[in-house]
Amino acid sequence: MKVISIICVLMLTISACSISTELGNNKLERKNTYDALIVYETARATDLRLSKAGEYAFKDKKQALEWEKSIFVNPNKQYQSFLGIGGAITDASAEVFAKLSSATQHELLDAYFRKGGINYNIVRTSIHSADFGSGSHTYIEEGDKELSTFSINKDKEYRIPMIKQALNLIGENAVFYASPWSPPAFMKSNNNMLQGGKLLPEYYDAWAKYFVKFIEAYEAEGMPVWGVTIQNEPMATQRWESCIYTAEEERDFLKNHLGPVMAHAGHGDKNIVVWDHNRDLIANRANTIFDDPEASKYAWGIGFHWYETWTGGNSKFDNLRLIQEAYPKKQLLFTEGCNEGFDSTKYQYWPNAERYGHSMINDFNNGTVGWTDWNILLDQNGGPNHVKNFCFAPIHADLIADSLIYTPSYYYLGHFSKFIIPGAKRISTSSSQSYLESTSWMNPNGEIVTIVMNLTNEKHEYSLYIKDKESKLSINPRAIQTILY
């Protein structure tokens, strides 16, 4: 299935009496902010995929009743600023990308990074290898304590060309960051990049300098680095590249080594993200690092994944809220999530997409500023992965047919990334029903984006309320909507 392109160009001319909104060929004239709205929808068992589902009118608000289904938006209450949404260009993504024809490569890049696609602006990559790729590698020869052999030539084969194309399409709003999965084997207690182990204290400075060399090497290739995370999943001993840090060890590595080394090298402006693991233990990591002033001064914020508790219920979103309340100057960034257990018969498995919608709405409503998916592209086998940890991506490549397979997750992601603009402010939104989840943002141009997700097998009529206006809407079963007004 080829991507359904919806060219969405938002042009607002604001005066005392009118606002004009342009979306593709559909022009909607309004006398004031809340006269009309446009709905885009993706729904199971339909052809709707980020499709325009209708234009609706606002009318004067009536009192909401208990038996009604209602979404309440209050633009006077504003919260965090939006950093962006994106995904990871891993070695696996880049290796698959290189095997596609030029036309299919352009389709993939357009689908993710152009406004006619879903308008990603965040790119994550790994510092040398992770599990998603054909094998393990580092940037130095084994045993090189002085880092004199440091070279990113391996990345220049596949990964860097793809990242460059993505960043060129994104432009000035690009957020490009990197995460290590493991130091080189000789720097670790188990002398192995795989199977956990710890960074040996005698290599703390050398490993910090490795980050600096990565930043400088990538920037020399014309790719500005926004920041780094200290360690991917620092409490997980994996059969792939992994390394363990306790909260105290990560705090001390940041405070005494990585932070000062990066600052001394002139990279104190780079953003350092701690934790980079699941929501369940995130509060302990935040408390340990952010309560230490000397460590905290180097930390931009805290990153997290979603792998801890997903059963369709509470995934410890309240831990995010507690951190945001305790440390309001620190930022929350979702750094990785994907659907595991790859099965090629489940490309169109709808709960995979709903996992994205549920997480994104609740992550954002609890203070998260940006959201990063895992691999942006994998092959028809869910890889390559050198330890056979095959997973889903929003888009898969059928390398035999030289075509792209778009999963519902791609469209669910697009309901957020396509319409919310970097710099937008989240605004107060509440739902009268738990099965209608919702979040809202006000873009820098004043436009409001409200996202509503229906977690039931029934169609629902509901009312959207804002200030003295309301609009009667409906949402299909197992659907997500983006409402622009």
Phi, psi and omega in degrees: 000125178282155182295142175271106183274131174240102182285117186238102178248116184262114180234112182249128171248111187257127173223185182293339187238351185209153170228129179247124180246127180251124174231104183060235180265004183260113182250130183236116179266137181226147177278331175209178191302326189246039177272330186204164178213160180239137183243132171245142188218147168233128186218140176297149176061026174222176173268005183286117177221098186052038186264146174293121185255356177147165173244138186228160181254149167271153173222174180298138186287140169250163178298127176292144181251157186298324184279350180278157174260125191222145170241126182248125180242131179235097183291349178284343179253107185244151186232230189289159174270146184276123177274316178150184180221144178189203182207180185260132169262096181269174172302321179299311179302316183289324178294319178292315180304318183295339181272354181273156174294163180301320181295319180287327173300314180296323177299317181296312180296318178296321183298326182265318198247359176256159179295331176289345173263232181245010160064039174302146172229358178250137174230127173249148172217175180260150169276113199047221196269157168233191180289329182277098182165173184282346179184176178273147172202160171235182180260005180227164172285144182302129179092359182281087183292333182272355179062026184288341180261012185304129179203139177257022182303324178303318181289337182289344182289310184234312192291309185297317177302322180289317179299318180301316180297319179296311182296325178296323178289323181292314180081217192291342180271009184294137173237107185242118180224165187224152182224138172271144173264333178194143167292169173304152187304318185293342179276358190246158183294332180259004179051041184207134176290337182263172170064037174074233188081171182235154172291125180289137183305327182292349179250010181303312181291319180299318179293322176298319178293332177298319175302314181299315180296323176299309181304311184292324179292317180291320180291331175295339176271004177087026180239095181299130181265120179287322183178188180219157164257154186287319182198127173293125175047068186287001175243018183241116170275108185250161176284353173254191181304126182197159181202136186260132169232129166290169179301319181291322179293319177294318177304312185288326176296318178294312187291317190257350186226289187298312181300305180296322181294317178294319179296316181297329180277003179087018181244030177294347178275352178284145183272129178252125182250128181266170175070280177060043180216201191280169183286340190294318182256011189296326183295319178299319180294318179296314181300316184293319184273314186285339176281352176261107186303324183287329174280317186299328184294341179265351187261121174289321182179200186230136180255158182207159178244182184241012192280002191281315194220017188294115172225014186093002182240217184288122179254040176060038176296334180296334176297325177295315180299318180297321178292317180298322178289322183283327185227069188295343178273353177263148185257151176254128182227121173285120188252344177193139170197141172205165175269123185271181176066056185303137177211116187294347176277356185244028176304322184258024181289112191294323178302334175299317179291318181296331175299320176296309182300315180298314181294314185295315179300313184284325174298312180296318181293346177252022167107359182291139183259337182209159188219123184240116173288169177275221187309129178281343182208134171225166181277185184290355177253005180079023182218203009284149177215123191285355172239018174062035175269066188285140186218174175272152168234162176299328176231132173247152175257130168270100186290338178287316181269355185052053181220167181251142178248113182268121178268162177303332180301323178303315183288322177298316175302318182295334178297339176262304191291331182289331191246332179275128187259139175310134185096352176297156177249130173292139180237158186301129178216134177221153179240143179280350182230133183293336181276355170250097181269146187206150171216155180222149178223147173253117179290162181303335179274004178095349179290143178256137178243115176246130179248131181233133179237131179259115183265012184246171178268014180242150171284141182233134168270136179212166178246136173258121182249134172212124183051238184260021183237155171216157175222138179270121184231171172220154180226135181292164175299144177046059186226162172229141180234147165244128183245126181248133179199000000 
